[in-house]
Amino acid sequence: MSRTKQQLKAAKKLMTQPADQLQPVEFKHNPAAPAWMTRCFMNNRYVVMINDNAPMTNGVTAIRAMVQRHDDKPIPNHWAEMQRIKNQLFGSETTAIEYYPPEQHLVNYANIYWLWVLPEHQLPKAILP
């Protein structure tokens, strides 16, 4: 999602404040909304676009969440921020993963991060010491 100079200037101002709670965004009548998006959340830092019906190659349907900062920059303290967003939107006991594809399938033209929330028992949970 490319932004205009005016949008980036407004985003820079928003980014100086601590992150607010993510709030639902009404998008049903917005022609610019991606067709795959079923839910959307936003705060003064991030937009999170969600597809609740993302098909997987094994026939399982997952939740796919796209996370992007308003100023299009990389997410600092990436792991902790993604964990906070995951907990807020999907619950602290939910397991989510980031997907790192083979290079031939890599699409990396923006600082967009993807979380995948799989149905219970579809992803083994690590046993930590």
C-alpha beads as a LAMMPS data file, in Angstrom:
LAMMPS data file: protein, C-alpha beads

129 atoms
128 bonds

1 atom types
1 bond types

-500.0 500.0 xlo xhi
-500.0 500.0 ylo yhi
-500.0 500.0 zlo zhi

Masses

1 110.0

Atoms # bond

1 1 1 0.000 0.000 0.000
2 1 1 1.726 3.151 -1.135
3 1 1 0.883 6.384 0.622
4 1 1 0.879 10.024 -0.473
5 1 1 3.260 12.596 1.043
6 1 1 0.344 14.077 2.974
7 1 1 -0.600 10.654 4.380
8 1 1 3.011 9.952 5.379
9 1 1 3.248 13.345 7.111
10 1 1 0.081 12.616 9.101
11 1 1 1.388 9.118 9.924
12 1 1 4.671 10.532 11.208
13 1 1 2.750 12.737 13.637
14 1 1 0.655 9.777 14.836
15 1 1 3.761 7.650 15.355
16 1 1 5.085 10.013 18.048
17 1 1 2.323 8.865 20.428
18 1 1 2.258 5.550 22.359
19 1 1 0.318 2.833 20.562
20 1 1 -3.436 2.947 21.208
21 1 1 -5.722 -0.088 21.372
22 1 1 -6.556 -1.501 17.965
23 1 1 -10.111 -0.563 17.016
24 1 1 -12.385 -2.147 14.383
25 1 1 -12.620 -0.238 11.108
26 1 1 -15.738 -0.152 8.943
27 1 1 -14.654 -0.903 5.384
28 1 1 -17.602 -2.671 3.716
29 1 1 -18.415 0.263 1.423
30 1 1 -14.834 1.275 0.712
31 1 1 -13.944 0.388 -2.899
32 1 1 -10.223 0.498 -2.016
33 1 1 -10.574 -2.338 0.527
34 1 1 -9.026 -5.629 -0.656
35 1 1 -11.623 -8.209 -1.686
36 1 1 -10.032 -10.824 0.604
37 1 1 -10.348 -8.718 3.776
38 1 1 -13.052 -9.852 6.219
39 1 1 -12.056 -7.620 9.177
40 1 1 -9.855 -4.597 9.728
41 1 1 -8.379 -2.946 12.827
42 1 1 -6.393 0.228 13.241
43 1 1 -4.718 2.362 15.862
44 1 1 -2.359 5.326 15.676
45 1 1 0.516 3.037 14.570
46 1 1 -0.774 0.093 12.601
47 1 1 -3.421 -1.162 10.264
48 1 1 -4.246 -4.878 10.534
49 1 1 -6.215 -6.413 7.675
50 1 1 -7.597 -9.880 8.341
51 1 1 -8.775 -12.700 6.096
52 1 1 -10.718 -15.160 8.270
53 1 1 -10.956 -17.690 5.427
54 1 1 -7.431 -18.001 4.039
55 1 1 -7.137 -21.357 2.238
56 1 1 -4.037 -23.475 2.830
57 1 1 -2.655 -26.136 0.484
58 1 1 -3.553 -28.906 2.958
59 1 1 -7.253 -27.982 2.794
60 1 1 -7.246 -26.248 6.181
61 1 1 -8.629 -22.730 6.434
62 1 1 -6.569 -20.306 8.520
63 1 1 -6.755 -16.694 9.617
64 1 1 -4.239 -14.487 7.808
65 1 1 -3.484 -11.061 9.254
66 1 1 -1.504 -8.381 7.421
67 1 1 0.191 -5.845 9.710
68 1 1 1.662 -2.570 8.448
69 1 1 2.763 0.666 10.067
70 1 1 1.051 3.820 8.831
71 1 1 4.397 5.334 7.829
72 1 1 5.409 2.187 5.866
73 1 1 8.604 1.750 7.919
74 1 1 9.789 -1.545 9.469
75 1 1 8.279 -2.465 12.812
76 1 1 10.861 -1.814 15.540
77 1 1 11.037 -4.440 18.268
78 1 1 9.230 -6.573 15.720
79 1 1 8.684 -9.758 17.724
80 1 1 7.258 -8.035 20.803
81 1 1 4.982 -5.798 18.719
82 1 1 3.628 -8.708 16.673
83 1 1 3.054 -10.685 19.888
84 1 1 1.144 -7.730 21.383
85 1 1 -1.007 -7.401 18.243
86 1 1 -1.646 -11.166 18.171
87 1 1 -2.686 -11.177 21.830
88 1 1 -4.966 -8.187 21.405
89 1 1 -6.797 -9.468 18.319
90 1 1 -6.726 -13.251 18.678
91 1 1 -6.070 -13.896 22.385
92 1 1 -3.012 -14.516 24.504
93 1 1 -3.451 -18.311 24.364
94 1 1 -3.633 -18.392 20.557
95 1 1 -0.666 -19.656 18.572
96 1 1 0.259 -17.706 15.441
97 1 1 3.178 -17.999 13.053
98 1 1 5.003 -15.808 10.557
99 1 1 5.656 -17.427 7.220
100 1 1 9.037 -17.248 5.509
101 1 1 8.582 -18.708 2.007
102 1 1 11.151 -20.123 -0.390
103 1 1 12.958 -17.306 -2.236
104 1 1 11.151 -18.138 -5.485
105 1 1 7.809 -17.273 -3.830
106 1 1 9.040 -14.263 -1.881
107 1 1 7.088 -11.033 -2.282
108 1 1 8.886 -8.309 -0.339
109 1 1 8.135 -4.875 -1.753
110 1 1 6.858 -3.212 1.430
111 1 1 7.273 -3.466 5.177
112 1 1 4.249 -5.714 5.556
113 1 1 4.182 -8.521 8.094
114 1 1 1.883 -11.540 8.011
115 1 1 0.556 -13.583 10.928
116 1 1 -1.134 -16.911 10.342
117 1 1 -3.480 -18.241 13.015
118 1 1 -4.194 -21.912 12.384
119 1 1 -7.103 -23.892 13.824
120 1 1 -6.434 -25.622 17.149
121 1 1 -4.312 -28.786 16.811
122 1 1 -3.201 -27.932 13.247
123 1 1 0.149 -26.600 14.401
124 1 1 2.311 -28.410 16.920
125 1 1 3.236 -26.282 19.906
126 1 1 6.846 -26.174 20.987
127 1 1 7.673 -27.588 24.394
128 1 1 10.075 -25.205 26.038
129 1 1 12.280 -26.027 29.009

Bonds

1 1 1 2
2 1 2 3
3 1 3 4
4 1 4 5
5 1 5 6
6 1 6 7
7 1 7 8
8 1 8 9
9 1 9 10
10 1 10 11
11 1 11 12
12 1 12 13
13 1 13 14
14 1 14 15
15 1 15 16
16 1 16 17
17 1 17 18
18 1 18 19
19 1 19 20
20 1 20 21
21 1 21 22
22 1 22 23
23 1 23 24
24 1 24 25
25 1 25 26
26 1 26 27
27 1 27 28
28 1 28 29
29 1 29 30
30 1 30 31
31 1 31 32
32 1 32 33
33 1 33 34
34 1 34 35
35 1 35 36
36 1 36 37
37 1 37 38
38 1 38 39
39 1 39 40
40 1 40 41
41 1 41 42
42 1 42 43
43 1 43 44
44 1 44 45
45 1 45 46
46 1 46 47
47 1 47 48
48 1 48 49
49 1 49 50
50 1 50 51
51 1 51 52
52 1 52 53
53 1 53 54
54 1 54 55
55 1 55 56
56 1 56 57
57 1 57 58
58 1 58 59
59 1 59 60
60 1 60 61
61 1 61 62
62 1 62 63
63 1 63 64
64 1 64 65
65 1 65 66
66 1 66 67
67 1 67 68
68 1 68 69
69 1 69 70
70 1 70 71
71 1 71 72
72 1 72 73
73 1 73 74
74 1 74 75
75 1 75 76
76 1 76 77
77 1 77 78
78 1 78 79
79 1 79 80
80 1 80 81
81 1 81 82
82 1 82 83
83 1 83 84
84 1 84 85
85 1 85 86
86 1 86 87
87 1 87 88
88 1 88 89
89 1 89 90
90 1 90 91
91 1 91 92
92 1 92 93
93 1 93 94
94 1 94 95
95 1 95 96
96 1 96 97
97 1 97 98
98 1 98 99
99 1 99 100
100 1 100 101
101 1 101 102
102 1 102 103
103 1 103 104
104 1 104 105
105 1 105 106
106 1 106 107
107 1 107 108
108 1 108 109
109 1 109 110
110 1 110 111
111 1 111 112
112 1 112 113
113 1 113 114
114 1 114 115
115 1 115 116
116 1 116 117
117 1 117 118
118 1 118 119
119 1 119 120
120 1 120 121
121 1 121 122
122 1 122 123
123 1 123 124
124 1 124 125
125 1 125 126
126 1 126 127
127 1 127 128
128 1 128 129
